[in-house]
Amino acid sequence: MKFEKITRFFRDVRSEMKCVSWPTKTDLKEGTLVVIIMSAIVAIFLSLVDFGFTKIVELIF
């Protein structure tokens, strides 16, 4: 019984994977580049905010 369910599960997975619309290499590269750039921008922004709050706290205490 369990073996049949496992077999059916993997058969269904294979069937669904054939229906997936996979990105092209160009789309994948562009998406990856956007994620890397946005991650860098957010990291720089958060570093600046952290630095600013640290200076404010140092002035108070």
C-alpha distance matrix in Angstrom:
0.0 3.8 5.4 5.3 6.5 8.8 10.0 10.7 12.5 14.6 15.4 16.6 18.5 20.2 21.1 22.6 24.5 26.3 27.5 29.0 32.8 33.7 37.2 39.9 41.4 44.5 42.5 40.6 43.9 45.6 42.8 42.8 46.6 46.6 44.2 46.4 49.6 48.4 47.1 50.5 52.4 50.4 50.9 54.6 54.9 53.2 55.3 58.4 57.4 56.7 60.0 61.8 60.4 61.2 64.8 65.0 63.8 66.3 69.1 68.2 67.9
3.8 0.0 3.8 5.4 5.1 6.2 8.6 9.8 10.5 12.5 14.2 15.2 16.5 18.5 19.9 21.0 22.5 24.7 26.1 27.1 30.8 31.4 34.8 37.5 38.9 41.9 39.9 37.8 41.0 42.8 39.9 39.7 43.5 43.6 41.0 43.1 46.4 45.2 43.7 47.1 49.0 47.0 47.4 51.1 51.5 49.7 51.8 54.9 54.0 53.2 56.5 58.3 56.9 57.6 61.3 61.6 60.3 62.7 65.6 64.8 64.4
5.4 3.8 0.0 3.8 5.4 5.1 6.1 8.5 9.8 10.8 12.2 14.1 15.3 16.6 18.3 19.9 21.1 23.0 24.8 26.0 29.7 30.1 33.6 36.0 37.3 40.5 38.8 36.6 39.8 41.8 39.2 38.9 42.7 43.1 40.7 42.6 46.0 45.1 43.7 47.0 49.1 47.3 47.6 51.3 51.9 50.3 52.2 55.4 54.7 53.9 57.1 59.1 57.9 58.6 62.1 62.7 61.5 63.8 66.7 66.1 65.7
5.3 5.4 3.8 0.0 3.8 5.4 5.0 6.0 8.5 10.0 10.4 12.1 14.1 15.3 16.3 18.2 19.9 21.4 23.0 24.6 28.3 29.2 32.8 35.3 36.9 40.0 38.2 36.4 39.7 41.6 39.0 39.1 42.9 43.1 40.9 43.1 46.3 45.4 44.3 47.6 49.5 47.9 48.4 52.1 52.5 51.1 53.2 56.3 55.6 55.0 58.3 60.1 58.9 59.8 63.3 63.8 62.8 65.2 68.0 67.4 67.2
6.5 5.1 5.4 3.8 0.0 3.8 5.4 5.1 6.0 8.7 9.8 10.4 12.1 14.2 15.1 16.2 18.2 20.1 21.3 22.6 26.4 27.3 30.8 33.5 35.2 38.1 36.1 34.3 37.7 39.3 36.5 36.7 40.5 40.4 38.2 40.5 43.6 42.5 41.4 44.8 46.6 44.8 45.4 49.1 49.4 47.9 50.2 53.2 52.3 51.8 55.1 56.8 55.6 56.6 60.1 60.4 59.4 61.9 64.6 64.0 63.8
8.8 6.2 5.1 5.4 3.8 0.0 3.8 5.4 5.0 6.4 8.6 9.9 10.5 12.4 14.2 15.3 16.5 18.7 20.3 21.2 24.9 25.4 28.8 31.4 32.8 35.8 34.0 31.9 35.1 37.0 34.3 34.2 38.0 38.2 35.9 37.9 41.2 40.3 39.0 42.4 44.3 42.6 43.1 46.8 47.3 45.8 47.9 51.0 50.3 49.7 52.9 54.9 53.7 54.6 58.1 58.6 57.6 59.9 62.8 62.3 62.0
10.0 8.6 6.1 5.0 5.4 3.8 0.0 3.8 5.4 5.4 6.2 8.6 9.9 10.7 12.4 14.3 15.4 17.0 19.0 20.4 24.1 24.6 28.2 30.5 32.0 35.2 33.6 31.7 35.0 37.0 34.6 34.6 38.4 38.8 36.8 38.8 42.1 41.4 40.4 43.7 45.7 44.2 44.8 48.4 49.0 47.8 49.8 52.9 52.4 52.0 55.1 57.0 56.1 57.0 60.4 61.0 60.2 62.5 65.3 64.9 64.8
10.7 9.8 8.5 6.0 5.1 5.4 3.8 0.0 3.8 5.5 5.0 6.1 8.5 9.8 10.4 12.2 14.1 15.6 16.9 18.7 22.4 23.5 27.2 29.7 31.6 34.6 32.7 31.2 34.6 36.3 33.8 34.2 38.0 38.1 36.2 38.6 41.7 40.7 40.0 43.4 45.1 43.7 44.5 48.1 48.5 47.3 49.6 52.5 51.9 51.7 54.9 56.6 55.7 56.8 60.2 60.6 59.9 62.3 65.0 64.6 64.6
12.5 10.5 9.8 8.5 6.0 5.0 5.4 3.8 0.0 3.8 5.4 5.1 6.1 8.7 9.8 10.5 12.2 14.5 15.6 16.7 20.4 21.3 24.8 27.6 29.3 32.2 30.1 28.4 31.8 33.4 30.8 31.0 34.8 34.8 32.8 35.2 38.3 37.3 36.4 39.8 41.6 40.0 40.8 44.4 44.8 43.6 45.9 48.8 48.1 47.9 51.1 52.8 51.9 53.0 56.4 56.8 56.1 58.5 61.2 60.8 60.8
14.6 12.5 10.8 10.0 8.7 6.4 5.4 5.5 3.8 0.0 3.8 5.4 4.9 6.1 8.5 9.8 10.4 12.5 14.5 15.4 19.0 19.4 22.9 25.4 26.9 30.0 28.3 26.4 29.7 31.7 29.3 29.4 33.1 33.5 31.6 33.7 37.0 36.3 35.4 38.7 40.7 39.4 40.1 43.6 44.2 43.2 45.3 48.3 47.9 47.6 50.7 52.6 51.9 52.9 56.2 56.8 56.2 58.5 61.2 61.0 61.1
15.4 14.2 12.2 10.4 9.8 8.6 6.2 5.0 5.4 3.8 0.0 3.8 5.4 5.2 6.2 8.7 10.0 11.1 13.0 14.8 18.4 19.3 23.0 25.3 27.2 30.3 28.7 27.2 30.7 32.5 30.3 30.8 34.5 34.9 33.3 35.6 38.6 38.1 37.5 40.8 42.6 41.5 42.4 45.8 46.4 45.6 47.8 50.7 50.3 50.3 53.3 55.1 54.5 55.6 58.9 59.5 59.0 61.4 64.0 63.8 64.0
16.6 15.2 14.1 12.1 10.4 9.9 8.6 6.1 5.1 5.4 3.8 0.0 3.8 5.4 5.0 6.1 8.5 10.0 11.0 12.7 16.4 17.8 21.5 24.2 26.4 29.1 27.1 25.9 29.5 30.9 28.6 29.3 33.0 33.0 31.5 34.1 36.9 36.1 35.7 39.1 40.7 39.4 40.6 44.0 44.3 43.6 46.0 48.7 48.2 48.3 51.4 53.0 52.4 53.7 56.9 57.3 57.0 59.4 61.9 61.7 62.0
18.5 16.5 15.3 14.1 12.1 10.5 9.9 8.5 6.1 4.9 5.4 3.8 0.0 3.8 5.4 5.1 6.1 8.7 10.0 10.7 14.4 15.2 18.8 21.5 23.4 26.2 24.2 22.7 26.2 27.8 25.4 25.9 29.6 29.8 28.1 30.5 33.5 32.8 32.3 35.6 37.3 36.2 37.2 40.6 41.1 40.3 42.6 45.4 45.0 45.1 48.2 49.9 49.3 50.5 53.7 54.3 54.0 56.3 58.9 58.7 59.1
20.2 18.5 16.6 15.3 14.2 12.4 10.7 9.8 8.7 6.1 5.2 5.4 3.8 0.0 3.8 5.5 5.1 6.5 9.1 10.3 13.7 14.3 18.0 20.2 22.1 25.1 23.6 22.2 25.7 27.5 25.5 26.1 29.7 30.2 28.9 31.1 34.1 33.8 33.4 36.6 38.5 37.6 38.6 41.9 42.6 42.1 44.2 47.0 46.9 47.0 49.9 51.7 51.4 52.6 55.7 56.4 56.2 58.4 61.0 61.1 61.4
21.1 19.9 18.3 16.3 15.1 14.2 12.4 10.4 9.8 8.5 6.2 5.0 5.4 3.8 0.0 3.8 5.5 5.4 6.9 9.4 12.8 14.3 18.2 20.5 22.9 25.6 23.9 23.1 26.7 28.2 26.2 27.3 30.8 31.0 30.0 32.6 35.3 34.8 34.8 38.0 39.6 38.8 40.1 43.3 43.8 43.4 45.8 48.3 48.1 48.5 51.4 53.0 52.7 54.1 57.1 57.7 57.7 60.0 62.4 62.4 62.9
22.6 21.0 19.9 18.2 16.2 15.3 14.3 12.2 10.5 9.8 8.7 6.1 5.1 5.5 3.8 0.0 3.8 5.3 5.2 6.6 10.4 12.1 15.8 18.6 21.1 23.6 21.5 20.7 24.4 25.5 23.3 24.5 28.1 28.0 26.9 29.6 32.2 31.5 31.6 34.9 36.3 35.4 36.9 40.1 40.4 40.0 42.5 45.0 44.6 45.1 48.1 49.6 49.3 50.8 53.8 54.2 54.3 56.7 59.0 59.0 59.6
24.5 22.5 21.1 19.9 18.2 16.5 15.4 14.1 12.2 10.4 10.0 8.5 6.1 5.1 5.5 3.8 0.0 3.8 5.3 5.3 8.7 9.4 13.2 15.7 17.9 20.6 18.8 17.7 21.3 22.8 20.9 21.8 25.3 25.6 24.6 27.1 29.8 29.4 29.5 32.6 34.2 33.6 34.9 38.0 38.6 38.4 40.6 43.2 43.1 43.6 46.4 48.1 47.9 49.3 52.2 52.9 53.0 55.3 57.6 57.9 58.4
26.3 24.7 23.0 21.4 20.1 18.7 17.0 15.6 14.5 12.5 11.1 10.0 8.7 6.5 5.4 5.3 3.8 0.0 3.8 5.6 8.3 9.5 13.3 15.3 17.9 20.6 19.1 18.6 22.1 23.6 22.1 23.4 26.7 27.1 26.5 29.0 31.6 31.4 31.8 34.8 36.3 36.0 37.4 40.4 41.0 41.0 43.3 45.7 45.8 46.4 49.1 50.7 50.8 52.2 55.0 55.7 56.0 58.2 60.5 60.8 61.5
27.5 26.1 24.8 23.0 21.3 20.3 19.0 16.9 15.6 14.5 13.0 11.0 10.0 9.1 6.9 5.2 5.3 3.8 0.0 3.8 6.4 9.1 12.7 15.1 18.2 20.3 18.3 18.3 22.0 22.9 21.2 23.0 26.2 26.1 25.7 28.6 30.8 30.3 31.0 34.1 35.3 34.9 36.6 39.5 39.8 40.0 42.5 44.6 44.5 45.4 48.2 49.5 49.6 51.3 54.0 54.5 54.9 57.3 59.4 59.6 60.5
29.0 27.1 26.0 24.6 22.6 21.2 20.4 18.7 16.7 15.4 14.8 12.7 10.7 10.3 9.4 6.6 5.3 5.6 3.8 0.0 3.8 5.9 9.5 12.4 15.3 17.3 15.1 14.8 18.6 19.4 17.6 19.2 22.5 22.4 21.9 24.8 27.0 26.6 27.2 30.3 31.5 31.1 32.9 35.7 36.1 36.3 38.7 40.9 40.9 41.8 44.5 45.9 46.0 47.7 50.4 51.0 51.4 53.7 55.8 56.1 57.0
32.8 30.8 29.7 28.3 26.4 24.9 24.1 22.4 20.4 19.0 18.4 16.4 14.4 13.7 12.8 10.4 8.7 8.3 6.4 3.8 0.0 3.8 6.6 9.3 12.7 14.3 12.0 12.4 16.1 16.7 15.3 17.4 20.3 20.2 20.3 23.2 25.1 24.9 25.9 28.8 29.9 29.9 31.8 34.3 34.7 35.3 37.7 39.7 39.9 41.0 43.6 44.8 45.2 47.0 49.5 50.1 50.8 53.1 55.0 55.5 56.6
33.7 31.4 30.1 29.2 27.3 25.4 24.6 23.5 21.3 19.4 19.3 17.8 15.2 14.3 14.3 12.1 9.4 9.5 9.1 5.9 3.8 0.0 3.8 6.6 9.4 11.5 9.6 9.3 13.0 14.1 12.9 14.5 17.5 18.0 18.0 20.5 22.7 22.8 23.6 26.4 27.8 28.0 29.6 32.1 32.9 33.5 35.6 37.7 38.2 39.1 41.5 43.1 43.6 45.1 47.6 48.5 49.2 51.2 53.3 54.0 54.9
37.2 34.8 33.6 32.8 30.8 28.8 28.2 27.2 24.8 22.9 23.0 21.5 18.8 18.0 18.2 15.8 13.2 13.3 12.7 9.5 6.6 3.8 0.0 3.8 6.6 7.9 5.8 6.0 9.6 10.4 9.6 11.6 14.3 14.8 15.3 17.7 19.6 20.0 21.2 23.7 24.9 25.5 27.2 29.5 30.3 31.2 33.3 35.2 35.9 37.0 39.2 40.7 41.5 43.0 45.3 46.3 47.2 49.2 51.1 52.0 53.1
39.9 37.5 36.0 35.3 33.5 31.4 30.5 29.7 27.6 25.4 25.3 24.2 21.5 20.2 20.5 18.6 15.7 15.3 15.1 12.4 9.3 6.6 3.8 0.0 3.8 5.4 5.2 6.1 8.6 9.9 10.5 12.2 14.2 15.4 16.5 18.3 20.0 21.1 22.4 24.4 25.8 26.9 28.4 30.3 31.5 32.7 34.4 36.3 37.3 38.5 40.4 42.0 43.1 44.5 46.6 47.8 48.9 50.6 52.5 53.7 54.7
41.4 38.9 37.3 36.9 35.2 32.8 32.0 31.6 29.3 26.9 27.2 26.4 23.4 22.1 22.9 21.1 17.9 17.9 18.2 15.3 12.7 9.4 6.6 3.8 0.0 3.8 5.5 5.0 6.1 8.6 9.8 10.4 12.2 14.2 15.3 16.4 18.2 19.9 20.9 22.5 24.3 25.7 26.8 28.6 30.2 31.4 32.8 34.7 36.0 37.1 38.8 40.6 41.8 43.0 45.0 46.5 47.6 49.0 51.1 52.4 53.3
44.5 41.9 40.5 40.0 38.1 35.8 35.2 34.6 32.2 30.0 30.3 29.1 26.2 25.1 25.6 23.6 20.6 20.6 20.3 17.3 14.3 11.5 7.9 5.4 3.8 0.0 3.8 5.4 5.2 6.1 8.5 9.8 10.5 12.3 14.3 15.4 16.5 18.2 19.9 21.2 22.5 24.2 25.7 27.1 28.5 30.1 31.5 33.1 34.5 35.9 37.4 39.0 40.5 41.8 43.6 45.0 46.4 47.8 49.6 51.1 52.2
42.5 39.9 38.8 38.2 36.1 34.0 33.6 32.7 30.1 28.3 28.7 27.1 24.2 23.6 23.9 21.5 18.8 19.1 18.3 15.1 12.0 9.6 5.8 5.2 5.5 3.8 0.0 3.8 5.5 5.1 6.0 8.5 9.8 10.5 12.3 14.2 15.4 16.4 18.2 20.0 21.0 22.3 24.1 25.8 26.8 28.3 30.1 31.6 32.7 34.2 36.0 37.3 38.6 40.1 42.1 43.2 44.5 46.2 48.0 49.2 50.4
40.6 37.8 36.6 36.4 34.3 31.9 31.7 31.2 28.4 26.4 27.2 25.9 22.7 22.2 23.1 20.7 17.7 18.6 18.3 14.8 12.4 9.3 6.0 6.1 5.0 5.4 3.8 0.0 3.8 5.5 5.1 6.1 8.5 9.9 10.6 12.3 14.2 15.4 16.4 18.4 20.0 21.0 22.3 24.4 25.7 26.8 28.4 30.3 31.4 32.5 34.4 36.1 37.2 38.5 40.6 41.9 42.9 44.6 46.6 47.8 48.7
43.9 41.0 39.8 39.7 37.7 35.1 35.0 34.6 31.8 29.7 30.7 29.5 26.2 25.7 26.7 24.4 21.3 22.1 22.0 18.6 16.1 13.0 9.6 8.6 6.1 5.2 5.5 3.8 0.0 3.8 5.5 5.1 6.1 8.6 10.0 10.5 12.2 14.2 15.3 16.6 18.3 19.9 21.0 22.6 24.3 25.7 26.9 28.7 30.2 31.4 32.8 34.6 36.1 37.2 39.1 40.7 41.8 43.2 45.2 46.6 47.6
45.6 42.8 41.8 41.6 39.3 37.0 37.0 36.3 33.4 31.7 32.5 30.9 27.8 27.5 28.2 25.5 22.8 23.6 22.9 19.4 16.7 14.1 10.4 9.9 8.6 6.1 5.1 5.5 3.8 0.0 3.8 5.4 5.1 6.2 8.7 9.9 10.6 12.2 14.1 15.4 16.5 18.2 19.9 21.2 22.4 24.2 25.7 27.1 28.5 30.0 31.5 33.0 34.5 35.9 37.6 39.0 40.4 41.9 43.6 45.1 46.3
42.8 39.9 39.2 39.0 36.5 34.3 34.6 33.8 30.8 29.3 30.3 28.6 25.4 25.5 26.2 23.3 20.9 22.1 21.2 17.6 15.3 12.9 9.6 10.5 9.8 8.5 6.0 5.1 5.5 3.8 0.0 3.8 5.4 5.1 6.3 8.7 10.0 10.6 12.2 14.3 15.4 16.4 18.2 20.1 21.0 22.3 24.2 25.8 26.8 28.2 30.1 31.5 32.7 34.2 36.2 37.4 38.5 40.3 42.1 43.3 44.5
42.8 39.7 38.9 39.1 36.7 34.2 34.6 34.2 31.0 29.4 30.8 29.3 25.9 26.1 27.3 24.5 21.8 23.4 23.0 19.2 17.4 14.5 11.6 12.2 10.4 9.8 8.5 6.1 5.1 5.4 3.8 0.0 3.8 5.4 5.1 6.2 8.6 9.9 10.5 12.4 14.3 15.4 16.4 18.4 20.0 21.0 22.4 24.5 25.7 26.7 28.4 30.2 31.4 32.6 34.7 36.1 37.1 38.6 40.7 42.0 42.9
46.6 43.5 42.7 42.9 40.5 38.0 38.4 38.0 34.8 33.1 34.5 33.0 29.6 29.7 30.8 28.1 25.3 26.7 26.2 22.5 20.3 17.5 14.3 14.2 12.2 10.5 9.8 8.5 6.1 5.1 5.4 3.8 0.0 3.8 5.4 5.1 6.1 8.5 9.8 10.7 12.3 14.2 15.3 16.6 18.3 19.9 21.0 22.7 24.3 25.6 26.9 28.7 30.2 31.4 33.1 34.7 36.0 37.4 39.2 40.8 41.9
46.6 43.6 43.1 43.1 40.4 38.2 38.8 38.1 34.8 33.5 34.9 33.0 29.8 30.2 31.0 28.0 25.6 27.1 26.1 22.4 20.2 18.0 14.8 15.4 14.2 12.3 10.5 9.9 8.6 6.2 5.1 5.4 3.8 0.0 3.8 5.5 5.2 6.0 8.4 9.9 10.5 12.1 14.0 15.4 16.3 18.1 19.8 21.1 22.3 24.0 25.6 26.9 28.3 29.9 31.6 32.9 34.3 35.9 37.6 38.9 40.2
44.2 41.0 40.7 40.9 38.2 35.9 36.8 36.2 32.8 31.6 33.3 31.5 28.1 28.9 30.0 26.9 24.6 26.5 25.7 21.9 20.3 18.0 15.3 16.5 15.3 14.3 12.3 10.6 10.0 8.7 6.3 5.1 5.4 3.8 0.0 3.8 5.5 5.2 6.0 8.6 9.9 10.4 12.0 14.2 15.2 16.2 18.0 19.9 20.8 22.0 24.0 25.5 26.6 28.0 30.1 31.3 32.4 34.1 36.0 37.2 38.2
46.4 43.1 42.6 43.1 40.5 37.9 38.8 38.6 35.2 33.7 35.6 34.1 30.5 31.1 32.6 29.6 27.1 29.0 28.6 24.8 23.2 20.5 17.7 18.3 16.4 15.4 14.2 12.3 10.5 9.9 8.7 6.2 5.1 5.5 3.8 0.0 3.8 5.6 5.1 6.2 8.7 10.0 10.5 12.4 14.3 15.4 16.4 18.5 20.0 20.9 22.4 24.3 25.7 26.7 28.6 30.3 31.4 32.7 34.7 36.2 37.1
49.6 46.4 46.0 46.3 43.6 41.2 42.1 41.7 38.3 37.0 38.6 36.9 33.5 34.1 35.3 32.2 29.8 31.6 30.8 27.0 25.1 22.7 19.6 20.0 18.2 16.5 15.4 14.2 12.2 10.6 10.0 8.6 6.1 5.2 5.5 3.8 0.0 3.8 5.4 5.1 6.2 8.7 9.8 10.7 12.3 14.3 15.3 16.7 18.4 19.9 21.1 22.6 24.4 25.6 27.2 28.8 30.3 31.6 33.3 34.9 36.1
48.4 45.2 45.1 45.4 42.5 40.3 41.4 40.7 37.3 36.3 38.1 36.1 32.8 33.8 34.8 31.5 29.4 31.4 30.3 26.6 24.9 22.8 20.0 21.1 19.9 18.2 16.4 15.4 14.2 12.2 10.6 9.9 8.5 6.0 5.2 5.6 3.8 0.0 3.8 5.4 5.0 6.1 8.4 9.8 10.4 12.1 14.0 15.3 16.3 18.0 19.7 21.0 22.3 24.0 25.7 26.9 28.3 30.0 31.6 32.9 34.3
47.1 43.7 43.7 44.3 41.4 39.0 40.4 40.0 36.4 35.4 37.5 35.7 32.3 33.4 34.8 31.6 29.5 31.8 31.0 27.2 25.9 23.6 21.2 22.4 20.9 19.9 18.2 16.4 15.3 14.1 12.2 10.5 9.8 8.4 6.0 5.1 5.4 3.8 0.0 3.8 5.5 5.2 6.0 8.6 9.8 10.5 12.1 14.2 15.3 16.2 18.1 19.8 20.9 22.1 24.2 25.6 26.6 28.2 30.2 31.4 32.4
50.5 47.1 47.0 47.6 44.8 42.4 43.7 43.4 39.8 38.7 40.8 39.1 35.6 36.6 38.0 34.9 32.6 34.8 34.1 30.3 28.8 26.4 23.7 24.4 22.5 21.2 20.0 18.4 16.6 15.4 14.3 12.4 10.7 9.9 8.6 6.2 5.1 5.4 3.8 0.0 3.8 5.5 5.0 6.1 8.5 9.9 10.4 12.3 14.2 15.2 16.3 18.3 19.9 20.8 22.6 24.3 25.6 26.8 28.7 30.4 31.3
52.4 49.0 49.1 49.5 46.6 44.3 45.7 45.1 41.6 40.7 42.6 40.7 37.3 38.5 39.6 36.3 34.2 36.3 35.3 31.5 29.9 27.8 24.9 25.8 24.3 22.5 21.0 20.0 18.3 16.5 15.4 14.3 12.3 10.5 9.9 8.7 6.2 5.0 5.5 3.8 0.0 3.8 5.4 5.2 6.1 8.6 9.9 10.7 12.3 14.1 15.3 16.5 18.4 19.8 21.3 22.7 24.3 25.7 27.2 28.8 30.3
50.4 47.0 47.3 47.9 44.8 42.6 44.2 43.7 40.0 39.4 41.5 39.4 36.2 37.6 38.8 35.4 33.6 36.0 34.9 31.1 29.9 28.0 25.5 26.9 25.7 24.2 22.3 21.0 19.9 18.2 16.4 15.4 14.2 12.1 10.4 10.0 8.7 6.1 5.2 5.5 3.8 0.0 3.8 5.5 5.0 6.0 8.4 9.8 10.4 12.0 14.0 15.2 16.3 18.0 19.9 21.0 22.2 24.0 25.7 26.9 28.2
50.9 47.4 47.6 48.4 45.4 43.1 44.8 44.5 40.8 40.1 42.4 40.6 37.2 38.6 40.1 36.9 34.9 37.4 36.6 32.9 31.8 29.6 27.2 28.4 26.8 25.7 24.1 22.3 21.0 19.9 18.2 16.4 15.3 14.0 12.0 10.5 9.8 8.4 6.0 5.0 5.4 3.8 0.0 3.8 5.5 5.2 6.1 8.6 9.9 10.4 12.1 14.2 15.3 16.2 18.3 19.9 20.9 22.3 24.4 25.7 26.6
54.6 51.1 51.3 52.1 49.1 46.8 48.4 48.1 44.4 43.6 45.8 44.0 40.6 41.9 43.3 40.1 38.0 40.4 39.5 35.7 34.3 32.1 29.5 30.3 28.6 27.1 25.8 24.4 22.6 21.2 20.1 18.4 16.6 15.4 14.2 12.4 10.7 9.8 8.6 6.1 5.2 5.5 3.8 0.0 3.8 5.5 5.1 6.2 8.7 9.8 10.4 12.3 14.3 15.2 16.6 18.4 19.9 21.0 22.7 24.5 25.7
54.9 51.5 51.9 52.5 49.4 47.3 49.0 48.5 44.8 44.2 46.4 44.3 41.1 42.6 43.8 40.4 38.6 41.0 39.8 36.1 34.7 32.9 30.3 31.5 30.2 28.5 26.8 25.7 24.3 22.4 21.0 20.0 18.3 16.3 15.2 14.3 12.3 10.4 9.8 8.5 6.1 5.0 5.5 3.8 0.0 3.8 5.4 5.2 6.2 8.6 9.9 10.6 12.4 14.1 15.5 16.6 18.4 20.0 21.3 22.8 24.4
53.2 49.7 50.3 51.1 47.9 45.8 47.8 47.3 43.6 43.2 45.6 43.6 40.3 42.1 43.4 40.0 38.4 41.0 40.0 36.3 35.3 33.5 31.2 32.7 31.4 30.1 28.3 26.8 25.7 24.2 22.3 21.0 19.9 18.1 16.2 15.4 14.3 12.1 10.5 9.9 8.6 6.0 5.2 5.5 3.8 0.0 3.8 5.4 5.0 6.0 8.4 9.7 10.4 12.0 14.2 15.2 16.3 18.1 19.9 21.0 22.2
55.3 51.8 52.2 53.2 50.2 47.9 49.8 49.6 45.9 45.3 47.8 46.0 42.6 44.2 45.8 42.5 40.6 43.3 42.5 38.7 37.7 35.6 33.3 34.4 32.8 31.5 30.1 28.4 26.9 25.7 24.2 22.4 21.0 19.8 18.0 16.4 15.3 14.0 12.1 10.4 9.9 8.4 6.1 5.1 5.4 3.8 0.0 3.8 5.5 5.1 6.0 8.5 9.9 10.4 12.3 14.2 15.3 16.3 18.4 20.0 20.9
58.4 54.9 55.4 56.3 53.2 51.0 52.9 52.5 48.8 48.3 50.7 48.7 45.4 47.0 48.3 45.0 43.2 45.7 44.6 40.9 39.7 37.7 35.2 36.3 34.7 33.1 31.6 30.3 28.7 27.1 25.8 24.5 22.7 21.1 19.9 18.5 16.7 15.3 14.2 12.3 10.7 9.8 8.6 6.2 5.2 5.4 3.8 0.0 3.8 5.4 5.0 6.1 8.6 9.7 10.6 12.3 14.2 15.3 16.6 18.5 20.0
57.4 54.0 54.7 55.6 52.3 50.3 52.4 51.9 48.1 47.9 50.3 48.2 45.0 46.9 48.1 44.6 43.1 45.8 44.5 40.9 39.9 38.2 35.9 37.3 36.0 34.5 32.7 31.4 30.2 28.5 26.8 25.7 24.3 22.3 20.8 20.0 18.4 16.3 15.3 14.2 12.3 10.4 9.9 8.7 6.2 5.0 5.5 3.8 0.0 3.8 5.4 5.0 6.2 8.5 9.9 10.5 12.2 14.1 15.4 16.6 18.3
56.7 53.2 53.9 55.0 51.8 49.7 52.0 51.7 47.9 47.6 50.3 48.3 45.1 47.0 48.5 45.1 43.6 46.4 45.4 41.8 41.0 39.1 37.0 38.5 37.1 35.9 34.2 32.5 31.4 30.0 28.2 26.7 25.6 24.0 22.0 20.9 19.9 18.0 16.2 15.2 14.1 12.0 10.4 9.8 8.6 6.0 5.1 5.4 3.8 0.0 3.8 5.4 5.2 6.0 8.6 9.9 10.5 12.2 14.3 15.4 16.3
60.0 56.5 57.1 58.3 55.1 52.9 55.1 54.9 51.1 50.7 53.3 51.4 48.2 49.9 51.4 48.1 46.4 49.1 48.2 44.5 43.6 41.5 39.2 40.4 38.8 37.4 36.0 34.4 32.8 31.5 30.1 28.4 26.9 25.6 24.0 22.4 21.1 19.7 18.1 16.3 15.3 14.0 12.1 10.4 9.9 8.4 6.0 5.0 5.4 3.8 0.0 3.8 5.6 5.1 6.3 8.7 10.0 10.5 12.5 14.5 15.4
61.8 58.3 59.1 60.1 56.8 54.9 57.0 56.6 52.8 52.6 55.1 53.0 49.9 51.7 53.0 49.6 48.1 50.7 49.5 45.9 44.8 43.1 40.7 42.0 40.6 39.0 37.3 36.1 34.6 33.0 31.5 30.2 28.7 26.9 25.5 24.3 22.6 21.0 19.8 18.3 16.5 15.2 14.2 12.3 10.6 9.7 8.5 6.1 5.0 5.4 3.8 0.0 3.8 5.4 5.2 6.3 8.7 9.9 10.8 12.6 14.4
60.4 56.9 57.9 58.9 55.6 53.7 56.1 55.7 51.9 51.9 54.5 52.4 49.3 51.4 52.7 49.3 47.9 50.8 49.6 46.0 45.2 43.6 41.5 43.1 41.8 40.5 38.6 37.2 36.1 34.5 32.7 31.4 30.2 28.3 26.6 25.7 24.4 22.3 20.9 19.9 18.4 16.3 15.3 14.3 12.4 10.4 9.9 8.6 6.2 5.2 5.6 3.8 0.0 3.8 5.4 5.0 6.1 8.5 9.8 10.6 12.2
61.2 57.6 58.6 59.8 56.6 54.6 57.0 56.8 53.0 52.9 55.6 53.7 50.5 52.6 54.1 50.8 49.3 52.2 51.3 47.7 47.0 45.1 43.0 44.5 43.0 41.8 40.1 38.5 37.2 35.9 34.2 32.6 31.4 29.9 28.0 26.7 25.6 24.0 22.1 20.8 19.8 18.0 16.2 15.2 14.1 12.0 10.4 9.7 8.5 6.0 5.1 5.4 3.8 0.0 3.8 5.5 5.2 6.1 8.7 10.0 10.5
64.8 61.3 62.1 63.3 60.1 58.1 60.4 60.2 56.4 56.2 58.9 56.9 53.7 55.7 57.1 53.8 52.2 55.0 54.0 50.4 49.5 47.6 45.3 46.6 45.0 43.6 42.1 40.6 39.1 37.6 36.2 34.7 33.1 31.6 30.1 28.6 27.2 25.7 24.2 22.6 21.3 19.9 18.3 16.6 15.5 14.2 12.3 10.6 9.9 8.6 6.3 5.2 5.4 3.8 0.0 3.8 5.5 5.0 6.2 8.7 10.0
65.0 61.6 62.7 63.8 60.4 58.6 61.0 60.6 56.8 56.8 59.5 57.3 54.3 56.4 57.7 54.2 52.9 55.7 54.5 51.0 50.1 48.5 46.3 47.8 46.5 45.0 43.2 41.9 40.7 39.0 37.4 36.1 34.7 32.9 31.3 30.3 28.8 26.9 25.6 24.3 22.7 21.0 19.9 18.4 16.6 15.2 14.2 12.3 10.5 9.9 8.7 6.3 5.0 5.5 3.8 0.0 3.8 5.4 5.1 6.4 8.8
63.8 60.3 61.5 62.8 59.4 57.6 60.2 59.9 56.1 56.2 59.0 57.0 54.0 56.2 57.7 54.3 53.0 56.0 54.9 51.4 50.8 49.2 47.2 48.9 47.6 46.4 44.5 42.9 41.8 40.4 38.5 37.1 36.0 34.3 32.4 31.4 30.3 28.3 26.6 25.6 24.3 22.2 20.9 19.9 18.4 16.3 15.3 14.2 12.2 10.5 10.0 8.7 6.1 5.2 5.5 3.8 0.0 3.8 5.4 5.1 6.1
66.3 62.7 63.8 65.2 61.9 59.9 62.5 62.3 58.5 58.5 61.4 59.4 56.3 58.4 60.0 56.7 55.3 58.2 57.3 53.7 53.1 51.2 49.2 50.6 49.0 47.8 46.2 44.6 43.2 41.9 40.3 38.6 37.4 35.9 34.1 32.7 31.6 30.0 28.2 26.8 25.7 24.0 22.3 21.0 20.0 18.1 16.3 15.3 14.1 12.2 10.5 9.9 8.5 6.1 5.0 5.4 3.8 0.0 3.8 5.5 5.3
69.1 65.6 66.7 68.0 64.6 62.8 65.3 65.0 61.2 61.2 64.0 61.9 58.9 61.0 62.4 59.0 57.6 60.5 59.4 55.8 55.0 53.3 51.1 52.5 51.1 49.6 48.0 46.6 45.2 43.6 42.1 40.7 39.2 37.6 36.0 34.7 33.3 31.6 30.2 28.7 27.2 25.7 24.4 22.7 21.3 19.9 18.4 16.6 15.4 14.3 12.5 10.8 9.8 8.7 6.2 5.1 5.4 3.8 0.0 3.8 5.7
68.2 64.8 66.1 67.4 64.0 62.3 64.9 64.6 60.8 61.0 63.8 61.7 58.7 61.1 62.4 59.0 57.9 60.8 59.6 56.1 55.5 54.0 52.0 53.7 52.4 51.1 49.2 47.8 46.6 45.1 43.3 42.0 40.8 38.9 37.2 36.2 34.9 32.9 31.4 30.4 28.8 26.9 25.7 24.5 22.8 21.0 20.0 18.5 16.6 15.4 14.5 12.6 10.6 10.0 8.7 6.4 5.1 5.5 3.8 0.0 3.8
67.9 64.4 65.7 67.2 63.8 62.0 64.8 64.6 60.8 61.1 64.0 62.0 59.1 61.4 62.9 59.6 58.4 61.5 60.5 57.0 56.6 54.9 53.1 54.7 53.3 52.2 50.4 48.7 47.6 46.3 44.5 42.9 41.9 40.2 38.2 37.1 36.1 34.3 32.4 31.3 30.3 28.2 26.6 25.7 24.4 22.2 20.9 20.0 18.3 16.3 15.4 14.4 12.2 10.5 10.0 8.8 6.1 5.3 5.7 3.8 0.0
